[in-house]
């Protein structure tokens, strides 16, 4: 029955208008991925207002295609300019940039795009078969189960996110507190407005995304006084075909990277650790481990496969549970609500055309995407040669337009600037931004789930542990929360050395 | 870095304190129909303040490292921030498009030292294109000022 639905989805995804949306999305997304200061999340956020009047399925196809494009674009800057546009592209620079310096940029880019495609494709196939099952199970979930899943979502930032776990925790709580500000819809009371009417409507997470990721990233970029000195890539059909002849040799790396990516990716904050883990595994199992870091094609394949498998897998919880796995998925979830859809497991029952159109568009989008980036790399790379003094004000103006359009309110542009400064300071001090955004998105949902659970249990917290499914999920969540405390103790007991500090997901 | 870390922790604790105070005002216990409004924010703020205290102590016990931002770095950051702030203030008066044109022109000419030849077409062209895309095609209204009123929008 899965295939039947998929076929139905393809009929929606390959209408001329939706294919056109995919092409537009991928073009814009790749440009956004190449530009410093604009990534998938704020790119989607800025474009969101343009989709208000579209049919939801075309709108989500535009936004997801933008996301695929941004993922591909990140690889271009990593390989040619040694600038990872996103944290999960960091591992791609290790071997991609040396290859480009040796005049093999074309090979490195072909390998990167192909690996991205393979990783993404693997995850899409798994989503096609697992998403309906997961949605079916999730239909039986009550408020305690949903609250337990929220706990699990945030616990994985604390336990697996890297960096200082306390700072991850603080970021999450700031997000929740900001979400609580404004009108409490359950009791009708005003919370934390301190008499200011402007605070009544609370803080919109789309504005927070644009400020934290867009403006904050721009400030960080100008601070570094970045000058782009890129390597050139000769890309033609011959280079692509020659590279494709070599790539099957790395099938083990592809398979390993895909599995690592999917497994890490459907949990939040998984893409970056997945790319590093895949790189480390490839190096360990390679016959020429010494060549890694100096320009080994396999060192490009491994992180790119995993990062993209993870990037796609992040859509799974968003679709089936209504709980986004990444800031980009969070913005799309916000879009769903604006278009009048109710995210969550019911979506599969009530809007099959939307869900299956989206899933089918993941296939078409990625196929169009890989062909487009392979064909137009020089064009996309040329964008980085535009002087930064022109890009900076342009990006800030776009951010302002995107922030204003959410609610037609000037105060949101001021919030955007404030969030920008906060993002800049937090990034420098190692407070992660992604959990803050997710908490801001999920705040009301989490609070309602908690309230309803407590009403069910007459106010005792044990309800989360006594129901079998929520009990199991809560136990895992508690384990993740405690992981930063357990790990050093475990290492001392086993006599293991202290680990190298893990890189932080945005 | 250390001072900035400590200041951030203190600022967050102050914000947590505000949330705490307001939650207590709303009531943190059990109301007639479930938890009161202040229940959830209260516990969030309690945990956040506790975490900030631990972070504060952690930072204090660590030796000072490199400064948060050097004099050379802060220059370009402020050069982005203050014209942007001025432009947002200006939007209240002249609308988004005119403010964007002035801001882009200013930044490209005085910060980027670009030639007038490049500055003028871009500073005028980008807002015009944005106007066409947002106001005309996608019907997303932006703040407008006297110029747009004079043109009949």
Interface residues (C-beta under 8 A of the other chain):
Chain A: X49 X50 X52 X53 X164 X166 X167 X169 X170 X173 X174 X176 X177 X180 X184 X186 X187 X189 X191 X192 X194 X215 X218 X219 X222 X223 X224 X225 X387 X388 X389 X390 X392 X393 X394 X396 X397 X400 X401 X404 X405 X408 X410 X413 X414 X417 X421 X424 X425 X426 X428 X429 X431 X447 X450 X451 X452 X454 X455 X459
Chain B: X1 X4 X5 X8 X12 X15 X16 X18 X19 X22 X23 X26 X30 X31 X33 X34 X35 X36 X37 X38 X40 X41 X44 X45 X47 X48 X51 X52 X54 X55 X58 X68 X69 X72 X73 X74 X76 X77 X79 X80 X81 X83 X84 X85 X87 X88 X91 X92 X96 X100 X103 X104 X107 X108 X111 X112 X113 X114 X118 X122 X126 X127 X130 X133 X134 X138 X139 X140 X141 X142 X143
